[in-house]
């Protein structure tokens, strides 16, 4: 009798467990995709915050990964840190918004959930933006925000992940007038950090110039590529270009407008489309 009772209770427990599991919404059920996506995007936002926190900690500990001209490294590191601090503050704000989104959708009855589709935008995807206003080394400083819009659709397969005209924003990463460094160069660098509601990792677009009016566009992959940036700005013979990870701009970044006369001010005009490249994949919600 005892064994029979135990078996009956055990069987009942299994049946209840199976029934409970069967009643749970499937992760790939379109009705709950919004909840699953919100949770994944909240986790991705938290991971980005953790990554930036580590980069800031490394910079403050002197772990720059840069070699060469120590005075230039000191100057560029200070700018790099200011830009990272701004990125971190923005990333924390986005992570807070994503947590609220996930909590709201988690509390929403399944029948009331919005239907959504997600698109995974792969690393290496090019994103071309049109600046909302000109940036210049005599006015804009590292850590300052900038904004603009997508100049063209970002398409994955047959799906538009981000449409042309979508708002974008970023941060000034470096702002050094020409002639300020011992190499005679200077540079104005910007990072794209947000497309629509998505935080992104998209490297640094840099216009490098000298006091004779020469201007070249570079693209440096990665948010913490200070070593490559120092190489570009301090190497008179351009030997540092190898550190760009194959992104010595040309076709990718486009050609920056040359200064009409010898000028220490380096600019990124509002009329110039600027192309970045995702250095990490991003999941986008398409409603």
C-alpha positions as CSV (number, residue, x, y, z in Angstrom):
1,X,0.0,0.0,0.0
2,X,2.8,2.3,0.9
3,X,4.6,1.7,-2.3
4,X,1.4,2.1,-4.3
5,X,0.7,5.5,-2.6
6,X,4.2,6.7,-3.3
7,X,4.0,5.7,-6.9
8,X,0.6,7.4,-7.3
9,X,1.9,10.6,-5.8
10,X,5.0,10.5,-7.9
11,X,3.0,9.9,-11.1
12,X,0.7,12.8,-10.2
13,X,3.7,15.1,-9.6
14,X,5.1,14.1,-13.0
15,X,1.7,14.7,-14.7
16,X,1.3,18.1,-13.1
17,X,4.8,19.1,-14.1
18,X,4.2,18.0,-17.7
19,X,0.9,19.8,-17.8
20,X,2.5,23.0,-16.3
21,X,5.3,22.9,-18.8
22,X,2.9,22.3,-21.7
23,X,1.0,25.4,-20.7
24,X,4.0,27.7,-20.7
25,X,4.5,29.9,-23.8
26,X,7.2,28.8,-26.1
27,X,10.1,31.1,-26.6
28,X,9.5,31.0,-30.4
29,X,5.8,31.6,-30.1
30,X,5.0,34.8,-32.0
31,X,2.7,35.8,-29.2
32,X,5.5,36.1,-26.7
33,X,8.4,37.1,-29.0
34,X,8.2,40.6,-27.7
35,X,8.9,39.5,-24.2
36,X,11.8,37.3,-25.2
37,X,13.3,40.0,-27.4
38,X,13.0,42.6,-24.7
39,X,14.8,40.4,-22.2
40,X,17.6,39.7,-24.7
41,X,18.0,43.3,-25.5
42,X,18.0,44.3,-21.8
43,X,20.8,41.7,-21.3
44,X,22.8,43.0,-24.3
45,X,22.5,46.6,-22.9
46,X,23.8,45.4,-19.5
47,X,26.7,43.6,-21.2
48,X,27.6,46.8,-23.1
49,X,27.6,48.7,-19.8
50,X,29.9,46.1,-18.2
51,X,32.3,46.3,-21.2
52,X,32.5,50.1,-21.1
53,X,33.0,50.0,-17.3
54,X,36.0,47.6,-17.8
55,X,37.4,49.9,-20.5
56,X,37.2,52.9,-18.2
57,X,38.8,51.0,-15.4
58,X,41.6,49.9,-17.6
59,X,42.2,53.4,-18.9
60,X,42.3,54.8,-15.3
61,X,44.8,52.0,-14.4
62,X,47.1,53.1,-17.3
63,X,46.3,50.0,-19.4
64,X,46.1,51.9,-22.7
65,X,47.7,49.3,-25.0
66,X,49.5,52.2,-26.7
67,X,53.3,52.6,-27.4
68,X,55.4,55.3,-28.8
69,X,55.3,59.1,-28.2
70,X,54.5,59.2,-24.5
71,X,53.4,62.9,-24.5
72,X,51.0,62.2,-27.3
73,X,49.7,59.0,-25.5
74,X,49.1,61.1,-22.4
75,X,47.1,63.7,-24.3
76,X,45.1,61.3,-26.4
77,X,44.4,59.0,-23.4
78,X,42.8,61.9,-21.5
79,X,40.5,62.5,-24.5
80,X,39.8,58.8,-24.9
81,X,38.8,58.6,-21.3
82,X,36.4,61.5,-21.5
83,X,34.7,59.9,-24.5
84,X,34.4,56.6,-22.7
85,X,32.9,58.3,-19.7
86,X,30.2,59.9,-21.9
87,X,29.6,56.6,-23.7
88,X,29.2,54.8,-20.3
89,X,26.7,57.4,-19.0
90,X,24.6,57.0,-22.2
91,X,24.9,53.2,-22.1
92,X,23.6,53.1,-18.5
93,X,20.6,55.3,-19.5
94,X,19.8,52.9,-22.4
95,X,20.2,49.9,-20.2
96,X,17.7,51.4,-17.7
97,X,15.2,52.0,-20.5
98,X,15.6,48.4,-21.7
99,X,15.1,47.0,-18.2
100,X,11.9,49.0,-17.9
101,X,10.7,47.7,-21.4
102,X,11.4,44.1,-20.4
103,X,9.6,44.5,-17.0
104,X,6.6,46.1,-18.7
105,X,6.3,43.4,-21.3
106,X,6.8,40.6,-18.8
107,X,3.8,41.9,-16.9
108,X,1.6,42.1,-20.0
109,X,-0.9,39.4,-20.7
110,X,0.0,37.2,-23.7
111,X,-3.1,38.2,-25.5
112,X,-2.1,41.9,-25.3
113,X,1.5,41.5,-26.4
114,X,2.5,43.4,-29.6
115,X,3.6,41.3,-32.5
116,X,7.2,42.0,-33.4
117,X,9.9,40.7,-35.7
118,X,13.6,40.8,-34.9
119,X,16.5,41.2,-37.3
120,X,20.1,40.3,-36.4
121,X,22.4,42.9,-38.0
122,X,25.8,41.2,-38.4
123,X,29.2,42.6,-37.5
124,X,30.7,44.4,-40.5
125,X,27.5,45.9,-41.6
126,X,28.1,49.4,-43.0
127,X,26.1,52.3,-41.5
128,X,26.2,55.6,-43.4
129,X,25.0,58.7,-41.5
130,X,24.5,62.3,-42.3
131,X,25.7,64.7,-39.6
132,X,23.1,67.1,-38.1
133,X,25.8,69.8,-37.8
134,X,29.4,70.4,-38.6
135,X,32.0,69.3,-36.1
136,X,35.3,71.1,-35.7
137,X,38.4,70.9,-33.4
138,X,38.1,74.6,-32.4
139,X,34.6,74.0,-31.0
140,X,33.9,70.4,-30.2
141,X,35.7,68.5,-27.5
142,X,36.1,64.8,-26.6
143,X,33.0,63.6,-24.8
144,X,30.7,66.1,-26.6
145,X,27.6,64.5,-28.1
146,X,26.6,64.7,-31.8
147,X,23.6,63.7,-33.7
148,X,22.4,63.0,-37.2
149,X,20.3,60.6,-39.3
150,X,20.9,57.5,-41.4
151,X,21.7,58.5,-45.0
152,X,20.4,55.2,-46.4
153,X,18.6,52.1,-45.3
154,X,20.4,49.4,-43.4
155,X,19.2,46.2,-45.0
156,X,19.7,42.6,-43.8
157,X,18.5,40.1,-46.5
158,X,15.2,41.5,-47.7
159,X,14.4,43.3,-44.4
160,X,15.1,46.9,-43.6
161,X,16.6,46.8,-40.1
162,X,16.9,50.6,-39.8
163,X,15.3,52.9,-42.4
164,X,17.0,56.0,-43.9
165,X,16.2,59.0,-41.8
166,X,16.4,57.1,-38.5
167,X,17.9,59.2,-35.7
168,X,21.5,58.4,-34.7
169,X,23.8,59.8,-32.1
170,X,27.4,59.5,-31.0
171,X,30.2,61.0,-29.1
172,X,33.3,63.0,-30.1
173,X,36.2,60.7,-29.4
174,X,39.2,62.9,-30.2
175,X,39.6,66.6,-31.0
176,X,43.2,67.7,-31.6
177,X,43.9,70.6,-33.9
178,X,46.5,70.1,-36.7
179,X,50.1,70.8,-35.5
180,X,49.3,70.1,-31.8
181,X,51.2,66.8,-31.7
182,X,54.9,66.3,-32.3
183,X,54.2,64.6,-35.6
184,X,52.6,67.8,-36.8
185,X,49.2,66.1,-37.2
186,X,45.9,66.5,-35.5
187,X,42.6,64.6,-35.7
188,X,38.9,64.8,-35.2
189,X,37.4,61.5,-34.4
190,X,33.8,60.5,-33.7
191,X,32.0,57.3,-32.6
192,X,28.5,56.2,-33.5
193,X,26.9,54.9,-30.4
194,X,23.1,54.8,-31.1
195,X,20.9,54.0,-34.0
196,X,17.3,54.4,-33.3
197,X,16.8,52.8,-29.8
198,X,19.8,50.5,-30.2
199,X,23.2,51.0,-28.7
200,X,25.8,50.0,-31.2
201,X,29.6,49.4,-31.3
202,X,30.8,50.9,-34.6
203,X,34.4,52.0,-34.3
204,X,35.8,55.5,-34.8
205,X,35.7,57.7,-37.9
206,X,38.7,59.9,-37.9
207,X,39.7,62.9,-40.1
208,X,43.5,63.3,-39.8
209,X,45.2,66.5,-41.0
210,X,48.2,68.6,-40.9
211,X,48.8,72.4,-40.9
212,X,49.3,72.4,-44.7
213,X,45.7,71.6,-45.3
214,X,46.0,67.9,-46.0
215,X,43.0,65.9,-44.7
216,X,42.6,62.1,-44.8
217,X,39.7,59.9,-43.5
218,X,40.4,56.8,-41.4
219,X,38.2,54.2,-39.8
220,X,39.4,52.5,-36.6
221,X,37.6,49.4,-35.6
222,X,36.7,48.8,-31.9
223,X,35.7,51.2,-29.1
224,X,39.0,50.8,-27.2
225,X,41.5,51.0,-30.1
226,X,43.6,53.7,-28.6
227,X,46.8,52.1,-29.8
228,X,45.7,52.3,-33.4
229,X,44.6,55.9,-32.9
230,X,48.0,56.9,-31.4
231,X,49.7,55.2,-34.4
232,X,47.6,57.1,-36.9
233,X,48.2,60.5,-35.3
234,X,51.9,60.2,-34.3
235,X,53.5,58.2,-37.1
236,X,54.9,60.6,-39.7
237,X,55.3,57.7,-42.2
238,X,51.9,56.2,-41.8
239,X,53.3,53.0,-40.4
240,X,50.6,53.0,-37.8
241,X,47.9,52.4,-40.5
242,X,48.5,48.6,-40.2
243,X,46.9,48.8,-36.7
244,X,43.6,49.9,-38.2
245,X,42.5,46.3,-38.8
246,X,42.1,46.8,-42.5
247,X,40.1,50.0,-42.1
248,X,42.4,52.7,-43.4
249,X,39.3,54.4,-44.7
250,X,39.5,55.0,-48.4
251,X,36.4,53.3,-49.8
252,X,34.8,52.6,-46.4
253,X,35.0,56.0,-44.7
254,X,35.0,58.1,-47.8
255,X,37.2,61.0,-48.6
256,X,37.1,63.9,-46.1
257,X,36.9,67.4,-47.6
258,X,40.4,69.0,-47.8
259,X,41.0,72.4,-46.2
260,X,41.1,75.1,-48.8
261,X,44.0,76.8,-47.2
262,X,46.6,75.9,-44.5
263,X,44.5,75.6,-41.4
264,X,44.9,74.0,-37.9
265,X,41.1,73.4,-37.6
266,X,40.0,70.0,-38.7
267,X,36.3,69.6,-39.6
268,X,33.7,67.0,-40.4
269,X,31.1,68.9,-42.5
270,X,27.4,68.3,-42.1
271,X,27.2,67.7,-45.9
272,X,29.7,64.8,-45.7
273,X,28.1,61.3,-45.4
274,X,30.2,59.4,-42.8
275,X,30.4,55.6,-42.9
276,X,30.9,53.4,-39.9
277,X,31.1,49.6,-39.7
278,X,29.5,47.6,-36.9
279,X,32.2,45.9,-34.8
280,X,29.7,43.7,-33.0
281,X,26.3,42.2,-34.1
282,X,23.1,43.9,-33.0
283,X,19.5,42.6,-32.7
284,X,16.9,45.0,-33.9
285,X,13.2,45.0,-33.3
286,X,11.2,45.6,-36.5
287,X,7.5,46.2,-35.7
